[in-house]
Every structure is written in C-alpha cells, then in structure tokens.
Amino acid sequence: MKGRQNYKNERKEVARFMRRLYRHGLTTTSGGNISRRISDKLIAITPSATDKGRMRWKEVGIMSVAGENITQELKPSIEHALHLNVYNNNNEVNAIVHAHPLFATSFTAMRLNINTSLTAEARAICGEPKLVPYALMGTKELAETVAKHSRESDVMLLENHGVITTGSNLLQAFDKLEVLENAAKMTLIVEMTGKKSSLGKYRILQIDKIFR
C-alpha cells in the first residue's frame, strides 16, 4: 500500500476479533470472515487463504465499497461480495461477522429455530433470528439474498451454511454471534429434557420495546 494510508488500527481490530472468534471455537482456521467499515467508501475485511487463529493486521485486506481490492497483495475473501452488498444496502451496518459455530450452524442444517426467548439476554441481543434460504457460498445469489434479509434482521441463519451477525461495531456483531451459539446450546438442552419455560409474550414485548 505504498503511498496510501494503511489504516492500521482498523485492521488490527478486525484481526483481533478474528483471532477471538477462532479462540472461542466459533469457527475453523479456514472458515468465516469479518469486516468493518473504515469510512463511507472503504472497509477492512479478512482475506482468503490465511490462518484465522494467528491473523495479524497486515493480513487484513482493504476494499472499496465499489469492490476494488486496495490491498492487491492479499486475496479477497470468497464472501467479499456478501459483505459489500450488506454495507451498500444498509447504512446502519458498520460491522459484519460470518462464522460457522457448531451448534447454531446445526440448526441451519435441521431447519429448526433457535429459541432466543429462553433468557432475557438472548432475546435482547439476538431478537428473532432470520433463516436465509440456501445459496451456494461465494456466489452473487448468496450476496444478494443476505443483503435483502439484512434489512429485516441483524442475526441471520444461512441454511446449510452458517451464521451472519451485523452491528454498529465489531464488538456488538461478535456478541450477537456468541450469545446466539449459547442460545442454540440452551435450546437443545431444554428440548432434550422436555422442561421448557420461555419468557412469555408480555416479557418478550417488554424486552423488544426497550432493546430491539
């Protein structure tokens, strides 16, 4: 990036959250991707073919929202079009986390809902996750489908694929994915025991009104 600003702080943040994602077992070394806005014209995004568990800031790419790869020494993520489409279709989104957490992703393969109404925290942070119909990873179809659904929900379950969360910053987007994974585990536990006590309509309405 000779002669250009390197946006070190923004790229360091993306790398740090990717390492955190891997460290918490929420994705594999080759799976998942993270991005954040740098400005109204640029984003920082994790590239392809990089060890996610050891990622450093110089390994995080920079792209324009029009799709130009500013860091040409890095291969763009297979899902870069997905990230760009979401940003271009939703001005409120400043960060995106895409990963394949085991429990939450299992629900996308079973086409079952994750019950986020078992705890107040899960409902406040994740709301009602949206199931996004299957489309092949890395395709224009997936990018367009996710962008459309991102206007309806900030927590999306990609059928037979994984999870996408969006937020006003990376911490918020990461938190949603982590809480969703815990909600998926809790859903399995209560379904196996047959002893379920959800929040109820009134409590859900209270939470949604204040937090959602």
C-alpha positions, 0 to 999 in steps of 0.5 A, spaced: 500 500 500 505 504 498 503 511 498 496 510 501 494 510 508 494 503 511 489 504 516 492 500 521 488 500 527 482 498 523 485 492 521 488 490 527 481 490 530 478 486 525 484 481 526 483 481 533 476 479 533 478 474 528 483 471 532 477 471 538 472 468 534 477 462 532 479 462 540 472 461 542 471 455 537 466 459 533 469 457 527 475 453 523 482 456 521 479 456 514 472 458 515 468 465 516 470 472 515 469 479 518 469 486 516 468 493 518 467 499 515 473 504 515 469 510 512 463 511 507 467 508 501 472 503 504 472 497 509 477 492 512 475 485 511 479 478 512 482 475 506 482 468 503 487 463 504 490 465 511 490 462 518 484 465 522 487 463 529 494 467 528 491 473 523 495 479 524 493 486 521 497 486 515 493 480 513 487 484 513 485 486 506 482 493 504 476 494 499 472 499 496 465 499 497 465 499 489 469 492 490 476 494 488 481 490 492 486 496 495 490 491 498 492 487 491 497 483 495 492 479 499 486 475 496 479 477 497 475 473 501 470 468 497 464 472 501 467 479 499 461 480 495 456 478 501 459 483 505 459 489 500 452 488 498 450 488 506 454 495 507 451 498 500 444 496 502 444 498 509 447 504 512 446 502 519 451 496 518 458 498 520 460 491 522 459 484 519 461 477 522 460 470 518 462 464 522 460 457 522 459 455 530 457 448 531 451 448 534 447 454 531 450 452 524 446 445 526 440 448 526 441 451 519 442 444 517 435 441 521 431 447 519 429 448 526 429 455 530 433 457 535 429 459 541 432 466 543 426 467 548 429 462 553 433 468 557 432 475 557 439 476 554 438 472 548 432 475 546 435 482 547 441 481 543 439 476 538 431 478 537 428 473 532 433 470 528 432 470 520 433 463 516 436 465 509 434 460 504 440 456 501 445 459 496 451 456 494 457 460 498 461 465 494 456 466 489 452 473 487 445 469 489 448 468 496 450 476 496 444 478 494 439 474 498 443 476 505 443 483 503 435 483 502 434 479 509 439 484 512 434 489 512 429 485 516 434 482 521 441 483 524 442 475 526 441 471 520 441 463 519 444 461 512 441 454 511 446 449 510 451 454 511 452 458 517 451 464 521 451 472 519 451 477 525 451 485 523 452 491 528 454 498 529 461 495 531 465 489 531 464 488 538 456 488 538 456 483 531 461 478 535 456 478 541 450 477 537 454 471 534 456 468 541 450 469 545 446 466 539 451 459 539 449 459 547 442 460 545 442 454 540 446 450 546 440 452 551 435 450 546 437 443 545 438 442 552 431 444 554 428 440 548 432 434 550 429 434 557 422 436 555 422 442 561 421 448 557 419 455 560 420 461 555 419 468 557 412 469 555 409 474 550 408 480 555 416 479 557 418 478 550 414 485 548 417 488 554 424 486 552 423 488 544 420 495 546 426 497 550 432 493 546 430 491 539 
